[in-house]
Amino acid sequence: MTWWTTVPGLIPIAAWDAGRVSATQLLDGVGTNHITPTSAVQTYDFEYKTVYGNGNLMPFSTPITTPTTGVIAGFWHPRRRNVFVCGPAGSSNAYLLHISDANLSWYASNGTANAIYGAYGAIAQRYFVSVVNRGTDSILYVDGALVGGPVGISFVPASLGNVGYTANGNEYNLDADEKFHALGIWSGTATQADVQAIEAACRAELVGQPGTARYLAPLIGRRNSEPPQALFKPNAYALEKPFGRWDNWYGGAGKIVGTVFDAPNTPVERRVRLFDEKSGILVRQTWSNPATGAYIFENVQMSRRYAVIGYDHTGIYRGVIADSLYAEPMP
């Protein structure tokens, strides 16, 4: 299963991400509607797999008719006001997934008139944004949360053809310090739970290997059996996958997935650690998705038995353990 096939009721039209790059193209996981940036693709692998912008458009091979009932979801990191996707080349002022700098509102425009879904967030941070078209209107989810209210479907552009906005060199395009992670388009009826499931799967699939160490005690580089230790920093965390040397013993083709809930069975964001049950060695650690509570450990050996412990950093509840776990095959 891939992140764009997470919800069986949604039919993928096209899907791109920074983990599927070939030469100068971002490959379409659904078909052959690849994205070709105007210059060489610059990639990075921490903390999510990334393609950097260059101030210019990234055109689709073929423009896509916007589904009247469907989803357009983008995962990216703007550092200033930005339009993530717009109409085909030559179209004027037709865009979607636009965050302003004036009031931090999210806009859609059909090329003639625009509408505001609502205000959420700040400019310089990473977002997973889903537009859900419902036939007569359109709503917006940012990081799994509904933002503002619906706008009429007439304000949504009739077709999409580019990552970026209108023309090369436009200030709303992704710049060299701004990050593209993923973009997907589906037809079908979607719920909030559906877009949250897509987001959780996409984030899990695109987690990259760390290229730097932050908030770590100086145990890195030691040749004994101790894993990297995360320093305590309230409401902050850095490790999403441990350093590659641990895969000498624990790397493989398996995955372990689960969900973290608090006492009233509400999904929550918590630190989750994976241990080898026999030796007690910390193999992986991550944080569950804030909206869905979902977590995933990938590329682990399938022959070992593991224990997963979830920790409540708020101090209200004690940790919860699930033991005698074996990894299941990855797709």
NUZAPA-775330 format. One line per 5 residues: number of its first residue (from 1); their letters; for each residue y, x, z of C-alpha. Coordinates in nm, 4 decimals, always signed. Layout:
NUM) A) Y/X/Z | ...;
// end
This chain:
1) MTWWT) +0.0000/+0.0000/+0.0000 | +0.3539/+0.1183/-0.0773 | +0.6729/+0.0046/+0.0938 | +0.7667/-0.2236/-0.1952 | +0.4307/-0.4074/-0.1760;
6) TVPGL) +0.4561/-0.4696/+0.1989 | +0.5233/-0.8449/+0.1617 | +0.2588/-1.0144/-0.0569 | +0.4849/-1.3112/-0.1360 | +0.7537/-1.0938/-0.2951;
11) IPIAA) +0.6996/-0.9710/-0.6513 | +0.8409/-0.6188/-0.7086 | +1.0606/-0.5859/-1.0178 | +1.1508/-0.2192/-0.9682 | +1.1506/+0.0289/-0.6789;
16) WDAGR) +1.2818/+0.3822/-0.6476 | +1.2926/+0.6300/-0.3611 | +1.3671/+0.9961/-0.2923 | +0.9978/+1.0702/-0.2466 | +0.9266/+0.9981/-0.6143;
21) VSATQ) +1.1355/+1.2444/-0.8108 | +1.0247/+1.4151/-1.1316 | +1.2537/+1.6721/-1.2897 | +1.5805/+1.4817/-1.3472 | +1.4514/+1.1295/-1.2764;
26) LLDGV) +1.3817/+0.8992/-0.9847 | +1.0572/+0.7319/-1.0865 | +1.0169/+0.3551/-1.0789 | +0.7120/+0.2770/-0.8646 | +0.6597/-0.0608/-1.0315;
31) GTNHI) +0.6929/+0.0260/-1.4002 | +0.8868/+0.2667/-1.6210 | +1.2438/+0.1645/-1.5429 | +1.3332/+0.5105/-1.4093 | +1.6750/+0.6192/-1.2822;
36) TPTSA) +1.8278/+0.9218/-1.4533 | +2.1262/+1.0826/-1.2743 | +2.3900/+1.2504/-1.4883 | +2.3056/+1.5948/-1.3515 | +2.0171/+1.7760/-1.1825;
41) VQTYD) +1.8597/+1.5915/-0.8909 | +1.9359/+1.7541/-0.5554 | +1.6803/+1.6646/-0.2877 | +1.6396/+1.7203/+0.0852 | +1.3624/+1.6395/+0.3317;
46) FEYKT) +1.5139/+1.5759/+0.6765 | +1.5242/+1.3400/+0.8475 | +1.4457/+1.1091/+0.5589 | +1.3594/+1.2141/+0.2052 | +1.6899/+1.2242/+0.0233;
51) VYGNG) +1.8549/+1.2496/-0.3184 | +2.2199/+1.3520/-0.3046 | +2.4857/+1.1945/-0.5238 | +2.7241/+1.3836/-0.7515 | +3.0149/+1.1412/-0.7816;
56) NLMPF) +2.8687/+0.9864/-1.0973 | +2.6557/+0.6889/-1.1941 | +2.2776/+0.6922/-1.1745 | +2.1781/+0.4484/-1.4538 | +1.8544/+0.2496/-1.4734;
61) STPIT) +1.6583/+0.2917/-1.7959 | +1.6972/-0.0838/-1.8500 | +1.9399/-0.3235/-1.6751 | +1.7709/-0.5830/-1.4532 | +1.8606/-0.9505/-1.4383;
66) TPTTG) +1.9427/-1.0259/-1.0762 | +1.6824/-1.2684/-0.9373 | +1.8386/-1.5994/-0.8345 | +1.5688/-1.6184/-0.5681 | +1.4770/-1.2709/-0.4506;
71) VIAGF) +1.5758/-0.9538/-0.2673 | +1.7825/-0.6459/-0.3493 | +1.7409/-0.3832/-0.0757 | +1.9080/-0.0428/-0.0484 | +1.8563/+0.2427/+0.1965;
76) WHPRR) +2.1294/+0.5048/+0.1913 | +2.3870/+0.7022/+0.3907 | +2.7501/+0.6652/+0.2784 | +3.0217/+0.8800/+0.4344 | +3.3152/+0.6798/+0.2995;
81) RNVFV) +3.3637/+0.3408/+0.1329 | +3.0883/+0.2951/-0.1162 | +2.9256/+0.0732/-0.3779 | +2.5519/+0.1332/-0.3845 | +2.4579/-0.0654/-0.6942;
86) CGPAG) +2.6567/-0.2261/-0.9765 | +2.6203/-0.3962/-1.3124 | +2.5198/-0.2254/-1.6378 | +2.7365/+0.0401/-1.8021 | +3.0458/-0.1186/-1.9495;
91) SSNAY) +3.0558/-0.4044/-1.7012 | +3.3728/-0.4206/-1.4967 | +3.3964/-0.4821/-1.1239 | +3.0432/-0.6271/-1.0821 | +2.8772/-0.4854/-0.7734;
96) LLHIS) +2.6498/-0.5425/-0.4755 | +2.5813/-0.3616/-0.1473 | +2.9457/-0.2595/-0.1074 | +3.0923/-0.1556/+0.2280 | +3.4714/-0.1365/+0.2544;
101) DANLS) +3.6718/+0.1068/+0.4610 | +3.9473/-0.1363/+0.5577 | +3.7535/-0.3934/+0.7611 | +3.3975/-0.2560/+0.7415 | +3.2932/-0.5719/+0.5574;
106) WYASN) +3.0131/-0.6056/+0.3034 | +3.1052/-0.7494/-0.0366 | +2.9522/-0.8859/-0.3555 | +3.1347/-0.9361/-0.6851 | +3.0403/-1.1030/-1.0137;
111) GTANA) +3.3003/-0.9045/-1.2067 | +3.5676/-1.1733/-1.1759 | +3.5707/-1.2747/-0.8111 | +3.4324/-1.1261/-0.4907 | +3.3068/-1.2619/-0.1599;
116) IYGAY) +3.2559/-1.1181/+0.1894 | +2.9243/-1.1607/+0.3679 | +3.0621/-1.0302/+0.6973 | +3.1555/-0.7183/+0.8948 | +2.9067/-0.4739/+1.0445;
121) GAIAQ) +2.8849/-0.1069/+1.1393 | +3.0931/+0.1933/+1.0429 | +3.1341/+0.4014/+0.7300 | +2.9546/+0.7276/+0.8075 | +2.6079/+0.6140/+0.9037;
126) RYFVS) +2.2729/+0.5324/+0.7437 | +2.1983/+0.1730/+0.6441 | +1.9078/-0.0365/+0.5234 | +2.0718/-0.3388/+0.3618 | +1.8955/-0.6393/+0.2091;
131) VVNRG) +2.0615/-0.9080/-0.0025 | +1.8479/-1.2221/-0.0031 | +1.9299/-1.4638/-0.2843 | +1.8202/-1.8199/-0.2059 | +1.8870/-2.0080/-0.5268;
136) TDSIL) +2.2287/-2.1548/-0.4509 | +2.3537/-1.8939/-0.2051 | +2.3039/-1.5354/-0.0905 | +2.2800/-1.3832/+0.2590 | +2.2879/-1.0265/+0.3891;
141) YVDGA) +2.0795/-0.8341/+0.6425 | +2.1939/-0.4927/+0.7664 | +1.9325/-0.2908/+0.9579 | +1.7289/-0.6079/+0.9983 | +2.0117/-0.8192/+1.1465;
146) LVGGP) +2.1804/-1.1109/+0.9705 | +2.5452/-1.0293/+0.8998 | +2.8092/-1.2996/+0.8654 | +2.7303/-1.6078/+0.6637 | +2.6106/-1.7037/+0.3155;
151) VGISF) +2.8156/-1.6682/-0.0017 | +2.7683/-1.8693/-0.3185 | +2.5176/-1.7280/-0.5659 | +2.7951/-1.7297/-0.8275 | +2.9549/-1.4295/-0.6531;
156) VPASL) +2.6440/-1.2135/-0.7037 | +2.6447/-1.0054/-1.0264 | +2.4217/-1.1483/-1.2984 | +2.2559/-0.8126/-1.3674 | +2.2253/-0.4646/-1.2194;
161) GNVGY) +2.2086/-0.1364/-1.4054 | +2.3320/+0.1552/-1.1974 | +2.3289/+0.3199/-0.8592 | +2.7013/+0.3705/-0.8116 | +3.0061/+0.1902/-0.9435;
166) TANGN) +3.1563/+0.1285/-1.2885 | +3.2093/+0.4816/-1.4239 | +3.1512/+0.8514/-1.3623 | +3.3931/+1.0069/-1.1167 | +3.4715/+0.6763/-0.9458;
171) EYNLD) +3.5502/+0.7180/-0.5768 | +3.2945/+0.4516/-0.4820 | +2.9991/+0.6475/-0.6237 | +2.7646/+0.8533/-0.4061 | +2.9204/+1.1959/-0.3541;
176) ADEKF) +2.7441/+1.5273/-0.3019 | +2.7356/+1.4747/+0.0756 | +2.6063/+1.1165/+0.0541 | +2.2373/+1.0322/+0.0578 | +2.0203/+0.8004/-0.1511;
181) HALGI) +1.6882/+0.7115/+0.0138 | +1.5548/+0.4012/-0.1632 | +1.6345/+0.0939/-0.3712 | +1.4124/-0.2040/-0.4507 | +1.4407/-0.5378/-0.6315;
186) WSGTA) +1.2007/-0.8303/-0.5846 | +1.1705/-1.1925/-0.6930 | +1.0495/-1.4593/-0.4519 | +1.1478/-1.6322/-0.1304 | +1.2097/-1.3969/+0.1632;
191) TQADV) +1.2538/-1.4456/+0.5367 | +1.4207/-1.2176/+0.7901 | +1.0751/-1.1003/+0.8994 | +0.9989/-1.0078/+0.5378 | +1.3038/-0.7837/+0.4966;
196) QAIEA) +1.2369/-0.6274/+0.8366 | +0.8802/-0.5485/+0.7296 | +1.0046/-0.3860/+0.4070 | +1.2543/-0.1785/+0.6041 | +0.9942/-0.0604/+0.8565;
201) ACRAE) +0.7507/+0.0382/+0.5808 | +1.0196/+0.2165/+0.3784 | +1.1500/+0.4151/+0.6751 | +0.7970/+0.5143/+0.7753 | +0.7067/+0.6250/+0.4222;
206) LVGQP) +1.0219/+0.8322/+0.3714 | +1.0282/+1.0218/+0.7024 | +1.0485/+1.3875/+0.6021 | +0.9495/+1.7125/+0.7673 | +1.2228/+1.8581/+0.9915;
211) GTARY) +1.4210/+2.1445/+0.8463 | +1.6137/+2.2186/+1.1634 | +1.5514/+2.1850/+1.5372 | +1.7911/+1.9827/+1.7509 | +1.7638/+1.8943/+2.1201;
216) LAPLI) +1.4642/+2.1264/+2.1589 | +1.3783/+2.3606/+2.4434 | +1.3215/+2.7240/+2.3393 | +0.9440/+2.6852/+2.3142 | +0.9595/+2.6817/+1.9357;
221) GRRNS) +0.7756/+2.9781/+1.7885 | +0.5450/+3.0356/+2.0815 | +0.1884/+3.0999/+1.9749 | +0.0206/+2.9288/+2.2659 | -0.0992/+2.5695/+2.2782;
226) EPPQA) +0.2223/+2.4064/+2.3943 | +0.3886/+2.1689/+2.1470 | +0.7672/+2.1505/+2.0926 | +0.9380/+1.9853/+2.3884 | +1.2245/+1.7377/+2.3360;
231) LFKPN) +1.5126/+1.7893/+2.5769 | +1.6319/+1.4817/+2.7645 | +1.9350/+1.3254/+2.5999 | +1.9999/+0.9591/+2.6853 | +2.0048/+0.7256/+2.3831;
236) AYALE) +1.9456/+1.0122/+2.1389 | +1.6434/+1.1644/+1.9744 | +1.5689/+1.4078/+1.6960 | +1.1972/+1.4556/+1.6421 | +1.0265/+1.2149/+1.4045;
241) KPFGR) +0.7434/+1.4472/+1.3031 | +0.6346/+1.7664/+1.4754 | +0.6411/+2.1036/+1.3117 | +0.3851/+2.1731/+1.0423 | +0.1866/+2.4323/+1.2373;
246) WDNWY) +0.0204/+2.1492/+1.4310 | -0.1342/+2.0209/+1.1101 | -0.3594/+2.3277/+1.1134 | -0.5625/+2.1296/+1.3695 | -0.4569/+1.7679/+1.3408;
251) GGAGK) -0.3458/+1.7169/+0.9802 | -0.5450/+1.4810/+0.7603 | -0.5487/+1.1682/+0.5473 | -0.5272/+0.9094/+0.8240 | -0.2622/+0.6950/+0.9851;
256) IVGTV) -0.2205/+0.5085/+1.3140 | +0.0129/+0.2094/+1.3237 | +0.1220/-0.0278/+1.5960 | +0.4045/-0.2317/+1.7472 | +0.5951/-0.1962/+2.0744;
261) FDAPN) +0.6963/-0.5047/+2.2711 | +0.8689/-0.5477/+2.6043 | +0.7355/-0.7833/+2.8720 | +0.8585/-1.1080/+2.7034 | +0.6858/-0.9946/+2.3800;
266) TPVER) +1.0114/-0.9006/+2.2108 | +0.9949/-0.6076/+1.9616 | +1.1858/-0.3074/+2.0984 | +1.2820/+0.0488/+2.0098 | +1.0884/+0.2922/+2.2275;
271) RVRLF) +0.9667/+0.6513/+2.2119 | +0.5993/+0.6633/+2.1140 | +0.3731/+0.9684/+2.1447 | +0.0324/+1.0384/+1.9921 | -0.2074/+1.2597/+2.1888;
276) DEKSG) -0.5427/+1.4135/+2.1052 | -0.7588/+1.2419/+2.3669 | -0.9961/+1.5342/+2.4181 | -0.7432/+1.8158/+2.4666 | -0.4375/+1.6172/+2.5763;
281) ILVRQ) -0.2209/+1.7951/+2.3183 | +0.0820/+1.6077/+2.1826 | +0.0171/+1.5617/+1.8104 | +0.3077/+1.3432/+1.6946 | +0.6039/+1.1562/+1.8348;
286) TWSNP) +0.8363/+0.8984/+1.6865 | +1.0506/+0.5970/+1.7792 | +0.9584/+0.2396/+1.7016 | +1.1795/+0.0360/+1.4682 | +1.4624/-0.1329/+1.6650;
291) ATGAY) +1.4211/-0.4649/+1.4839 | +1.0441/-0.4932/+1.4435 | +0.9011/-0.2623/+1.7110 | +0.6762/-0.1085/+1.4435 | +0.5744/+0.2578/+1.4464;
296) IFENV) +0.3480/+0.4738/+1.2325 | +0.1886/+0.8175/+1.2595 | +0.0831/+0.9519/+0.9198 | -0.1219/+1.2420/+0.7862 | -0.3435/+1.2772/+1.0938;
301) QMSRR) -0.7055/+1.3859/+1.1067 | -0.9482/+1.0941/+1.1001 | -1.2341/+1.2522/+1.2937 | -1.0494/+1.2852/+1.6244 | -0.9952/+1.0252/+1.8954;
306) YAVIG) -0.6350/+0.9638/+1.9989 | -0.4268/+0.7960/+2.2682 | -0.0832/+0.6426/+2.2085 | +0.1710/+0.6133/+2.4906 | +0.4942/+0.4142/+2.4640;
311) YDHTG) +0.7765/+0.5022/+2.7054 | +1.0584/+0.2789/+2.8249 | +1.3634/+0.5059/+2.8279 | +1.5650/+0.2305/+3.0005 | +1.3510/+0.2738/+3.3124;
316) IYRGV) +1.2729/-0.0967/+3.3538 | +0.9047/-0.0791/+3.2664 | +0.6339/+0.1825/+3.3037 | +0.4755/+0.3395/+3.0000 | +0.1977/+0.1604/+2.8121;
321) IADSL) -0.1122/+0.3376/+2.6795 | -0.3617/+0.2518/+2.4070 | -0.6590/+0.4879/+2.4053 | -0.9809/+0.5482/+2.2087 | -0.7970/+0.5142/+1.8773;
326) YAEPM) -0.9121/+0.6509/+1.5430 | -0.6901/+0.6877/+1.2375 | -0.7488/+0.4620/+0.9390 | -0.7277/+0.5885/+0.5789 | -0.3830/+0.6139/+0.4235;
331) P) -0.3334/+0.4475/+0.0839;
// end
